[in-house]
Amino acid sequence: MSSEKNHEYWMMRAIAEARKAEDRGEVPIGCVIVSEDKIVSRGHNLRESKQDPTGHAELIAIRKAARKLASWRLLNCTLYVTLEPCTMCMGAIILARIPTVVFGCYDPKGGAAGSLYDFSGDPRLNHRVDLIPRILETECAKMLTSFFRSLRVRKRRV
């Protein structure tokens, strides 16, 4: 399987996690962390249901991966997420020493992996992150656009 096809395969798993978030009324963002061609952990947004500002898909997946691997250093992992990580999540990715982040679509209002900010290669930080953006970008963006469109329609009805 080619590298791009492999990225698409794992991003589809992250999209499946995003659908779980959407089913709970959460913003549909999903994440999987992969090591040695296996999913180590999964996460999807739980900010609303847990009333937790840190309930982002990436943080949930990072915590689970660290517990499962019994190490806070996720050195042999790749993180797949449907939306560009925010500043908080990129901070956690850097602290966890995750070498590669693959994401679906950019977040121009809050992204910290190339759009609003780019923490991935900042020489002032102690870790660099390789970024692979725009994997299944259309699917990831449509899921978010559709969610927010339906949310606006529901709010108008109230």
C-alpha positions in Angstrom: 0.0 0.0 0.0 1.4 3.4 -1.0 2.1 6.0 1.7 -0.7 8.3 0.6 -3.2 5.3 0.4 -2.1 4.3 3.9 -2.7 7.8 5.2 -6.2 7.7 3.6 -6.9 4.4 5.3 -6.0 5.7 8.8 -7.8 9.0 8.1 -11.0 7.0 7.4 -10.6 5.6 10.9 -10.3 9.2 12.3 -13.5 10.1 10.3 -15.3 7.2 11.9 -14.3 8.7 15.3 -15.6 12.1 14.2 -19.0 10.5 13.3 -19.1 9.2 16.9 -18.7 12.8 18.1 -21.4 14.0 15.7 -23.8 11.3 16.9 -23.4 12.8 20.5 -24.0 16.3 19.3 -20.4 17.2 19.5 -18.3 19.0 16.8 -17.3 16.1 14.5 -13.6 15.9 15.0 -11.9 12.5 15.3 -8.4 11.2 15.9 -6.5 7.9 15.9 -2.9 7.3 16.9 -1.1 4.6 15.0 2.1 2.7 15.7 3.5 -0.2 13.8 0.4 -0.3 11.5 -2.0 -0.7 14.4 -4.3 1.8 16.1 -3.0 2.4 19.6 -5.8 4.8 20.6 -8.8 6.6 19.4 -10.6 9.8 20.4 -13.4 12.1 19.4 -14.5 15.5 20.7 -16.3 15.4 24.1 -16.2 19.0 25.1 -19.9 19.5 25.3 -20.9 16.2 26.9 -18.1 16.3 29.5 -18.2 20.1 29.8 -14.5 20.0 29.5 -12.6 22.6 27.5 -9.7 20.1 27.1 -12.0 17.4 25.7 -10.5 17.6 22.2 -10.1 14.4 20.1 -6.3 14.7 20.1 -5.9 15.0 23.8 -8.2 12.1 24.5 -6.3 9.9 22.1 -2.9 11.1 23.4 -3.9 10.3 27.0 -5.1 6.8 26.0 -2.0 6.1 24.0 0.3 7.1 26.8 -1.6 4.8 29.2 -1.6 1.9 26.7 2.1 2.3 25.8 3.0 3.1 29.5 5.0 6.1 28.3 4.4 9.8 27.8 6.8 9.7 24.9 4.9 8.6 21.8 8.0 8.5 19.7 6.9 5.8 17.2 3.4 7.1 16.7 1.6 9.0 14.0 -1.5 11.0 14.9 -4.3 11.3 12.4 -7.0 13.9 13.0 -9.7 15.3 10.8 -9.1 19.0 11.6 -5.8 20.8 12.0 -4.8 20.8 15.7 -5.3 23.9 17.8 -2.6 25.5 19.9 -3.5 23.3 23.0 -3.4 20.1 20.9 -0.2 21.0 19.1 1.3 21.8 22.5 0.4 18.3 23.7 1.6 16.7 20.5 5.0 18.4 21.0 5.2 17.5 24.6 4.3 13.8 23.8 7.1 13.9 21.1 4.8 12.6 18.4 6.9 12.8 15.2 4.1 13.0 12.6 0.7 14.5 12.4 -1.6 13.9 9.5 -4.7 16.0 9.2 -7.7 16.4 7.0 -8.5 20.1 6.7 -7.0 23.4 7.9 -8.7 25.5 10.6 -8.0 29.1 9.7 -9.7 30.3 12.9 -7.8 28.2 15.4 -5.2 26.0 13.7 -1.6 25.7 15.0 -0.2 23.5 12.3 0.2 25.9 9.4 -2.9 28.2 9.1 -3.2 30.6 12.0 0.0 29.5 13.7 2.6 26.9 13.0 4.2 25.3 16.1 5.4 22.2 14.1 8.9 23.5 13.3 9.4 26.4 15.7 13.1 26.3 16.5 12.4 27.7 20.0 10.6 24.4 20.9 12.4 21.2 21.9 10.6 19.0 19.3 9.7 19.3 15.6 6.6 17.7 14.1 6.3 16.6 10.5 3.0 17.6 9.0 1.0 15.9 6.3 -2.1 18.1 5.6 -5.1 17.7 3.3 -5.6 13.9 3.6 -9.3 13.4 2.7 -9.6 17.1 3.0 -13.0 17.3 1.2 -14.6 14.6 3.3 -13.3 16.2 6.6 -14.4 19.7 5.6 -17.8 18.6 4.4 -18.5 16.9 7.7 -17.7 20.0 9.7 -19.6 22.3 7.3 -22.7 20.1 7.4 -22.6 20.0 11.2 -22.4 23.7 11.6 -25.0 24.3 8.9 -27.5 22.1 10.7 -26.7 23.7 14.0 -27.5 27.1 12.6 -30.8 25.8 11.2 -31.7 24.3 14.6 -30.9 27.6 16.4 -33.1 29.5 14.0 -36.0 27.3 14.8 -35.7 27.9 18.6 
